[in-house]
Amino acid sequence: MATEEQLIEEFAGQRLLHLDPRSEKPLRVCPACSSHKARKVGIKNELEIVKCQNCRSLYCPYMPWYTSERYYVDYYSHHGLDEPPVVIKRLKEITRGFSKHRQTNRLLDVGCGGGLLLEAARENGWDALGIDVSISSVEHVRNLGFKVFHGELKDVNLDSEQFDVISAAEIVEHLFDPLTVLKEAHRLLRPGGLLWITTPHANSLAARLMKLDWKLVCPPEHLQLFSVRGLRTLLRQAGFQKVRFETTGVNPAELWQSFGKPTEETSQKNFDAVQNNYRLNEAMTRSSSRLVLKNTVNSLLNLSKLGESLKAYAIR
């Protein structure tokens, strides 16, 4: 295993680090646009958070002490593999929407986790493969009947231009070097293929109102949160010139809590914003009128670029 000094030298050589002119300590450049200019936002989980002055992405300016494979080796042994029906239903809708890109019929899910997206893709006729750094995830998904690679995408050495679709849901915020992964995804997609990304939005309504109190600002698990401008810049550096973005979703209970007006649920010591969001989404699909309201809110959030979930549709 490489020493910290060797890692610093390697990452500095890749221009992922620069020296702080005041302390001469190695700092990350912006993982989105590579700018050195950032202002301190604050400290969370004993780690510094800064905002890029160029693209307004949030990120940790330090070099993490772990590799992804080391940190997430047993991630899915203590994070639930089961998701509520509303999530499964939505994944089926999403993978059904990938059909217009079908030529090779091959789909790769990067960071496949518990395999739910792979199962949804298989139900929609895709030859779906996965990759994950978590060995518990890989073993679980292999037992579901899928071919799954263990490790980092850059180390698997797959043939070029073999996939119609590559999905990376809630992945890029975890990566010290997301550009390398996105370049590899570009190589693996056939011309006209789709890269589908979801990630928390750095300039969402929740991020603006709650700042570091927003639960998705959570280093060292999330090393960065991208803005639309930042993720567009990153994808263009990776070779994707045709990119469309959506920003959708909001958690009213969490926002209400940020105003110091807790409900009975949010005042609980172990309030889980994710589970609360699942319950809200399920409730909003129980009638046609609620679904219309949900779609209207998401349209407004997308138009204003204030949604909590940033989705990118990048064509190779």
Phi, psi and omega in degrees: 000136183294145176283166179300321180296320179293320178295318179299316180296318180295311184289328175294323177295332177272005181063030175269346179232156171217164181270131173295121183297339181273313184258345184061024174268148180289130177236153176287144163284169177300125182291350179265307188241001177069015177288147175271348189268117180211151176246145181290131177262322179159193182241134173218136184054035179067017181237143182283142175239135177233162176242128179296130180283348180269306186249354176069021171281152175261143177198162173274127186275004182262166172269124184295155183275003187229161164267158180302318183296323180290316186289323186255018186302321179240030186304317185273003172276341177237007169244130187302140177272345182265139177236156181293160182303328182297326178290315179299317178299317181294321179295325176295320178296317182296311182290333173295324179291343178285350190301329182293348178262005188287120171223300177282341183070018182251134180231137177240126177256112181274124187073056191288348174056234181277359174088011183295319178293323178297318179296319178296318179295319179298320178297334178265016171090008182276145167276094192257132178237158180228166173212141179203150178276345181274120182293326178294323176295313182301314181296318180298313185286327174298323178293342176276356176100015181257152169279122185227132177265141178256125177130197180273148182302320183293342185260358186277335177060052176277158178291149182289154168055043183249354184245143171281321185222137168236126179251145178216083184270120177057050183241312192295338179288345182269346194266133175294324182232073183296333183298319180299320179293318181291325175297320179292321176298321178299318180295322186281338180282143171288158174304129184091354179287164187248132166255121181248122184236139165234145182197153177298144186265120185295335182245031177289169177301317180297317180296322182288320183278319187265341180053233184289348177283347178298131187295339180276355166272095191216069175291152003272003179296312175258111181278339178202155170235128187268146165274169176299314181298319181295314181291326176298315179299316181297315181294324177293322176298328180281351177113357181270116181259335181254103186226136175239142182238150169227145171232115185225165173091141175205147178247094185301323182297319180291320178295319179299321178298326182292338177274006178077023181235072184292141170278177178301324182285313185287343179279351177295144186301322184252043179304126181253105183296325182293310180297323177298320179294321176300314181296321179296315180297321179295318180296325184283355179253007186277346177213158181295324181293321178293322180294321176298317178298316180299313181295324178294315178298316179296324177297318179292320179295322179290318180297320182272354183058044182242002180294153183283333181256123178261120181245134179240135175243101186248127181258132180285000000 
